[in-house]
Amino acid sequence: MEAEIVREDAVAEESDYAEEQSDEEVPVSTGGVRGKAKSGRINKTVNQRFSSLNKVKPLRTSWSTKMKVKGDRKHVLALQKEMKDDFKKEKEDARTRIAERKKREEANAKKSEIVQPIKNTGKIKRMKRKQLRQLEKR
């Protein structure tokens, strides 16, 4: 009989313990946490499969949505064309600036050259090859 009494006491203690726990609020996570993984990452969430994420497009779309998509596409193409034109214009401007700068440099180099005209043409016949290479006819 004593064994039965001990059991009743144990059952009574367990029920008291269960009541104490139910009084305390236990935080319940709704994020779909699996539990402690082998790697130790306890906050790893459950991911959905890619096939479940894909939404199926309807077979037919309404006229308003078609026109909206068409307008958006037209707008994007216009912006794209404008950007390409701007890029081409910038490149062309850069080319013209480089060409103008080259012309100015050549003109300045010609102005700064020291020129000595040769009046006696007989000197040319007596010149050596290196000297003849330096001659320029203007």
C-alpha positions as CSV (number, residue, x, y, z in Angstrom):
1,M,0.0,0.0,0.0
2,E,2.8,2.3,0.7
3,A,4.0,2.0,-2.9
4,E,0.7,3.2,-4.1
5,I,0.7,6.2,-1.9
6,V,4.1,7.2,-3.1
7,R,2.9,6.9,-6.7
8,E,-0.1,9.1,-6.0
9,D,2.2,11.7,-4.5
10,A,4.5,11.6,-7.5
11,V,1.6,12.0,-9.9
12,A,0.4,15.0,-7.7
13,E,3.8,16.6,-7.9
14,E,4.0,16.1,-11.7
15,S,0.6,17.7,-12.2
16,D,1.6,20.7,-9.9
17,Y,4.8,21.0,-12.0
18,A,2.7,21.0,-15.3
19,E,0.4,23.7,-13.9
20,E,3.4,25.8,-12.9
21,Q,4.8,25.5,-16.5
22,S,1.5,26.4,-18.1
23,D,1.3,29.6,-16.1
24,E,4.5,30.8,-17.5
25,E,4.4,32.0,-21.1
26,V,6.8,30.1,-23.4
27,P,7.8,32.0,-26.6
28,V,6.6,30.2,-29.6
29,S,8.5,31.0,-32.8
30,T,6.5,31.2,-36.0
31,G,9.5,31.5,-38.3
32,G,9.6,27.8,-39.1
33,V,12.8,27.1,-37.2
34,R,13.8,23.4,-37.5
35,G,15.8,23.2,-34.2
36,K,19.5,22.8,-33.6
37,A,21.2,21.6,-36.8
38,K,24.3,19.5,-36.9
39,S,26.4,22.6,-37.7
40,G,25.1,24.3,-34.6
41,R,23.1,27.0,-36.5
42,I,19.9,27.1,-34.4
43,N,18.3,30.0,-36.3
44,K,18.4,28.4,-39.7
45,T,14.9,28.8,-41.2
46,V,13.0,26.3,-43.4
47,N,13.3,27.4,-47.1
48,Q,10.7,26.8,-49.7
49,R,11.4,24.9,-52.8
50,F,11.9,27.0,-56.0
51,S,9.1,25.3,-57.8
52,S,6.6,26.4,-55.1
53,L,7.8,30.0,-55.4
54,N,7.1,30.3,-59.1
55,K,3.8,31.8,-59.9
56,V,1.9,30.5,-63.0
57,K,1.1,33.2,-65.5
58,P,-2.5,33.3,-66.8
59,L,-3.1,32.2,-70.4
60,R,-4.7,35.5,-71.3
61,T,-3.9,39.0,-70.1
62,S,-6.3,41.9,-70.1
63,W,-6.0,44.7,-72.7
64,S,-5.0,47.2,-70.1
65,T,-2.2,45.1,-68.8
66,K,-1.0,44.5,-72.4
67,M,-1.0,48.2,-73.1
68,K,0.8,48.9,-69.8
69,V,3.5,46.4,-70.6
70,K,3.8,47.8,-74.1
71,G,4.1,51.4,-72.8
72,D,6.7,50.4,-70.3
73,R,8.7,48.6,-72.9
74,K,8.5,51.6,-75.2
75,H,9.7,53.9,-72.4
76,V,12.6,51.6,-71.6
77,L,13.6,51.4,-75.3
78,A,13.5,55.2,-75.6
79,L,15.7,55.7,-72.5
80,Q,18.1,53.1,-73.9
81,K,18.3,54.9,-77.2
82,E,18.8,58.2,-75.5
83,M,21.7,56.8,-73.4
84,K,23.3,55.3,-76.5
85,D,23.0,58.6,-78.4
86,D,24.5,60.5,-75.4
87,F,27.4,58.1,-75.3
88,K,28.0,58.4,-79.1
89,K,27.9,62.2,-78.8
90,E,30.4,62.2,-76.0
91,K,32.8,60.0,-78.0
92,E,32.5,62.2,-81.1
93,D,33.2,65.3,-79.0
94,A,36.2,63.7,-77.5
95,R,37.5,62.7,-81.0
96,T,37.0,66.3,-82.3
97,R,38.8,67.8,-79.3
98,I,41.8,65.4,-79.8
99,A,42.0,66.3,-83.5
100,E,41.8,70.1,-82.7
101,R,44.5,69.7,-80.1
102,K,46.8,67.8,-82.5
103,K,46.3,70.6,-85.1
104,R,47.2,73.3,-82.6
105,E,50.3,71.4,-81.5
106,E,51.5,71.0,-85.1
107,A,50.8,74.6,-85.8
108,N,52.7,75.7,-82.7
109,A,55.6,73.4,-83.6
110,K,55.9,74.9,-87.1
111,K,55.8,78.4,-85.6
112,S,58.6,77.7,-83.1
113,E,60.9,76.0,-85.7
114,I,64.1,77.8,-86.7
115,V,64.3,77.9,-90.5
116,Q,67.4,78.6,-92.5
117,P,66.8,79.0,-96.2
118,I,69.5,77.6,-98.5
119,K,70.1,80.0,-101.4
120,N,73.1,78.2,-102.9
121,T,71.7,74.9,-104.4
122,G,75.2,73.6,-104.9
123,K,75.5,73.0,-101.2
124,I,72.7,70.4,-101.3
125,K,74.8,68.3,-103.7
126,R,77.8,68.4,-101.3
127,M,75.7,67.4,-98.2
128,K,75.9,64.0,-96.6
129,R,72.9,61.7,-96.1
130,K,72.1,62.6,-92.5
131,Q,72.0,66.3,-93.4
132,L,69.8,65.6,-96.5
133,R,67.3,63.8,-94.3
134,Q,66.9,66.8,-92.1
135,L,66.0,69.1,-95.1
136,E,62.4,70.0,-95.7
137,K,61.0,71.7,-98.7
138,R,58.4,74.4,-98.1
